[in-house]
Amino acid sequence: MATTVQTSTRLQSYQTTLYARSVQPKLYQCADTQSIIQDYYTLSMSIMPGAHACTFTSVDGCATEVVTDSSFDNSEIGLLESILCSAEKDIEISIPRTKINYITAAQTEQLSDHIYHDTYNELDELAREQDALTHRWNDRVGSCLSIVDTQKFANQIHFQSYHLIAAENLVLRTQSIFELK
């Protein structure tokens, strides 16, 4: 009799987590950082292999989005929401005791080899054109890519992330907004 062993994939473990506080990634994991300073807010971004953290700070508080497939911060302090990214999900949350509103949508796909490579090349070109926060690395199978791209507005910032993992031909895309009400 054959035995089937089911293993968890990154697709099943990716989650978007929202904190009502600043959350700093461990420095050894962080591949690059970038900050955007506007009149009414600051967005600090950190990118890691297959993960990112974006902290939005205004005069009355802050909030942090973390997208990862592993444990990022063991603390539950300030945790507002955590959603699995598998399939398509979206949420909207007002950060308590602030004027900050957060909206996000996540989508994951597992692609065939040639579509993964075409998608990788297309997103790599986009990242270069947009001068997006980007980290490129290799896993045991091939080329991987993490991108955070932003659009700034007076009272809000939009940011998209893409995490491409070659070992599973996985593409994770998030679209998020931090806005001041």
Rosetta blueprint (number, residue, H / E / L):
1 M L
2 A L
3 T L
4 T L
5 V L
6 Q L
7 T L
8 S L
9 T L
10 R H
11 L H
12 Q H
13 S H
14 Y L
15 Q E
16 T E
17 T E
18 L E
19 Y E
20 A L
21 R L
22 S L
23 V L
24 Q L
25 P L
26 K L
27 L L
28 Y L
29 Q L
30 C L
31 A L
32 D E
33 T E
34 Q E
35 S E
36 I E
37 I E
38 Q L
39 D L
40 Y L
41 Y L
42 T E
43 L E
44 S E
45 M E
46 S E
47 I E
48 M E
49 P L
50 G L
51 A E
52 H E
53 A E
54 C E
55 T E
56 F E
57 T E
58 S E
59 V L
60 D L
61 G E
62 C E
63 A E
64 T E
65 E E
66 V E
67 V E
68 T E
69 D L
70 S L
71 S L
72 F L
73 D L
74 N L
75 S L
76 E L
77 I L
78 G L
79 L E
80 L E
81 E E
82 S E
83 I E
84 L E
85 C L
86 S L
87 A L
88 E E
89 K E
90 D E
91 I E
92 E E
93 I E
94 S E
95 I L
96 P L
97 R L
98 T L
99 K L
100 I E
101 N E
102 Y E
103 I E
104 T E
105 A E
106 A E
107 Q E
108 T E
109 E E
110 Q E
111 L L
112 S L
113 D H
114 H H
115 I H
116 Y H
117 H H
118 D H
119 T H
120 Y H
121 N H
122 E H
123 L H
124 D H
125 E H
126 L H
127 A H
128 R H
129 E H
130 Q H
131 D L
132 A L
133 L E
134 T E
135 H E
136 R E
137 W E
138 N E
139 D L
140 R L
141 V L
142 G L
143 S E
144 C E
145 L E
146 S E
147 I E
148 V E
149 D E
150 T E
151 Q E
152 K E
153 F L
154 A L
155 N L
156 Q E
157 I E
158 H E
159 F E
160 Q E
161 S E
162 Y E
163 H E
164 L E
165 I E
166 A H
167 A H
168 E H
169 N L
170 L E
171 V E
172 L E
173 R E
174 T E
175 Q E
176 S E
177 I E
178 F E
179 E E
180 L E
181 K L
